[in-house]
Amino acid sequence: MKPIPLNTLKDQIGTLVGTSRWFELDQTRIDQFGRVTEDDQFIHSDSERAKETHFGTTIAHGFLTLSMLSAMMYDAVPEIDGTKMGINYGFDKIRFISPVRSGSNVRGHFTLVDLREPKPKEITNVWDISVEIQGEKRPALIAQWIGRTYLG
């Protein structure tokens, strides 16, 4: 995606800036995430036991879905012209709304809430994010994410 001028992004405050492509959260990805984070709760890793739950199958870790926001943002939101680096500044809100069943596809919708320059060449951006589950009415999660962009 081609970088855009800062003023172009500022003009998009209050609007949906981008939607990412679909990302599959299959059992292999779920298992790998569980190993890395040492979270092997059966609802994520044991398909036989998970069948007995109201989910009916294994589900992705909420934090796995949350961790996909970086890839989704790279895919959906253009970089600002002159960016040296961007960092994750944190979240004001995260809610896990619906489980993501193994094999589901998810994508992120990014609405720019605020963009300000507290110091020269330091941009704080605030995003409302909804992660859609393909074929489901309710999102996997909603969040308000704060980022910092440093311009060269």
MODA-V752881 format. One record per residue. N is the residue number from 1. RES is the residue in one small letter. D_CENTER is the distance of its C-alpha to the mean C-alpha in whole Angstrom. Layout:
((N:RES:D_CENTER) (N:RES:D_CENTER))
This chain:
((1:m:18) (2:k:21) (3:p:20) (4:i:21) (5:p:23) (6:l:22) (7:n:24) (8:t:23) (9:l:19) (10:k:21) (11:d:23) (12:q:19) (13:i:19) (14:g:18) (15:t:17) (16:l:14) (17:v:14) (18:g:12) (19:t:11) (20:s:9) (21:r:12) (22:w:12) (23:f:11) (24:e:13) (25:l:13) (26:d:16) (27:q:19) (28:t:19) (29:r:16) (30:i:16) (31:d:19) (32:q:18) (33:f:15) (34:g:18) (35:r:21) (36:v:19) (37:t:18) (38:e:21) (39:d:20) (40:d:22) (41:q:22) (42:f:24) (43:i:22) (44:h:19) (45:s:22) (46:d:25) (47:s:25) (48:e:29) (49:r:28) (50:a:25) (51:k:27) (52:e:29) (53:t:26) (54:h:25) (55:f:22) (56:g:25) (57:t:23) (58:t:20) (59:i:17) (60:a:14) (61:h:13) (62:g:11) (63:f:10) (64:l:9) (65:t:7) (66:l:5) (67:s:6) (68:m:5) (69:l:2) (70:s:6) (71:a:7) (72:m:6) (73:m:7) (74:y:10) (75:d:11) (76:a:10) (77:v:12) (78:p:15) (79:e:16) (80:i:19) (81:d:22) (82:g:24) (83:t:21) (84:k:22) (85:m:19) (86:g:15) (87:i:14) (88:n:12) (89:y:14) (90:g:12) (91:f:11) (92:d:14) (93:k:13) (94:i:10) (95:r:12) (96:f:12) (97:i:13) (98:s:14) (99:p:15) (100:v:13) (101:r:17) (102:s:17) (103:g:17) (104:s:15) (105:n:13) (106:v:9) (107:r:8) (108:g:6) (109:h:8) (110:f:9) (111:t:12) (112:l:14) (113:v:16) (114:d:17) (115:l:19) (116:r:21) (117:e:23) (118:p:25) (119:k:27) (120:p:28) (121:k:25) (122:e:22) (123:i:20) (124:t:18) (125:n:15) (126:v:13) (127:w:10) (128:d:10) (129:i:7) (130:s:8) (131:v:7) (132:e:10) (133:i:12) (134:q:15) (135:g:18) (136:e:17) (137:k:18) (138:r:15) (139:p:12) (140:a:10) (141:l:9) (142:i:9) (143:a:8) (144:q:10) (145:w:9) (146:i:12) (147:g:13) (148:r:16) (149:t:17) (150:y:21) (151:l:23) (152:g:26))
